[in-house]
Amino acid sequence: MGFGIHVKPLRAPDPPLQDDALRLEPLTQTHVPELLAMADDPDVVRFTRVPAGADETFVRGWIKRYERGWDDGSRVGFAIRARDGGFLGFAAIVDLDLEHREGEIGYMVIPAARGRGIAPRAVELLTRWGFDELGLLRLELRIDVENPASERVAERSGYVRDGVLRNVHFKDGLRCDLAVWSRLSQD
């Protein structure tokens, strides 16, 4: 955050972010078992910032960063739930800069829910909330170029591919090419 900017704690969306198929609920420690199970998925390990071998301590700390993010305005995280309450995944503004009115969205969907439009719906809910309620002007998605399913999510969500960050350090000593996709509030 910039100097001289006092950040007010963020409040959970009211009404909650939801559509006819899913709802987003703010992350809490009650989500540990679900996120821990999702962290074992090979695609989550390969294409997200979740490290290989993530354990309960990692997941608790990860959720804690999102709980603090609501207080300091740096990030907001949600569990994606079906309308019947079933866990479908995770969606967040993983890096939120209220001073410069921009952020980066990240998402993960459990294997059983993939291919059902869950990720684009969650991205759209977060995008609209970011623009309409947080006053953001730009949102980004950063996607490994070897993840075509996630690139389709970006396209379906109205994001435009700006370019590729080549050979970027990603995690665990791995480097990859990350495509930067953006959407502007006026798009």
Long-range contacts (C-beta under 8 A, 24 or more apart in sequence): 1-72, 1-73, 1-74, 1-97, 1-98, 1-99, 2-99, 2-100, 5-98, 5-99, 7-72, 7-73, 7-98, 8-73, 9-70, 9-71, 9-72, 9-73, 10-69, 10-70, 10-71, 10-73, 10-76, 10-134, 11-70, 12-70, 13-129, 13-133, 17-78, 17-125, 17-126, 17-129, 18-83, 18-125, 19-121, 19-124, 19-125, 20-83, 21-82, 21-83, 21-117, 21-118, 21-121, 22-80, 22-81, 22-82, 22-83, 22-88, 22-118, 22-121, 22-122, 22-125, 23-80, 23-81, 23-83, 24-78, 24-79, 24-80, 24-81, 24-91, 24-122, 24-125, 24-126, 25-78, 25-79, 25-81, 26-66, 26-70, 26-76, 26-77, 26-78, 26-79, 27-63, 27-66, 27-67, 27-77, 27-78, 27-79, 27-90, 27-92, 28-63, 28-67, 29-60, 29-63, 29-64, 29-67, 31-63, 31-79, 31-87, 32-56, 32-59, 32-60, 32-63, 34-79, 34-87, 35-59, 35-62, 35-63, 35-79, 35-90, 37-110, 38-89, 38-90, 38-108, 38-110, 41-108, 41-110, 41-111, 43-111, 44-108, 46-144, 47-143, 47-144, 47-147, 47-150, 48-106, 48-108, 49-94, 49-106, 49-170, 49-171, 50-108, 51-171, 51-172, 52-172, 66-92, 69-96, 73-98, 78-122, 78-126, 80-107, 80-109, 80-118, 80-122, 88-113, 88-118, 89-113, 89-118, 89-119, 89-122, 91-119, 91-122, 91-123, 91-125, 91-126, 92-126, 93-126, 93-130, 93-139, 96-134, 98-134, 98-135, 101-135, 101-136, 101-137, 101-138, 102-136, 102-137, 102-138, 102-139, 102-140, 103-130, 103-134, 103-136, 103-138, 103-139, 103-140, 104-139, 104-140, 104-141, 104-142, 105-130, 105-139, 105-140, 105-141, 106-141, 106-142, 107-153, 114-149, 117-156, 119-150, 119-153, 120-153, 120-156, 120-157, 123-153, 123-154, 123-157, 123-159, 124-157, 124-158, 127-157, 127-158, 127-183, 131-185, 136-185, 137-184, 137-185, 138-182, 138-183, 138-184, 138-185, 139-182, 139-183, 140-180, 140-181, 140-182, 141-180, 141-181, 141-182, 142-178, 142-179, 142-180, 142-181, 143-178, 143-179, 143-181, 144-170, 144-176, 144-177, 144-178, 144-179, 145-176, 145-177, 145-178, 145-179, 146-176, 146-177, 151-179, 151-181, 154-181, 157-183, 158-183, 158-187, 159-183, 160-187
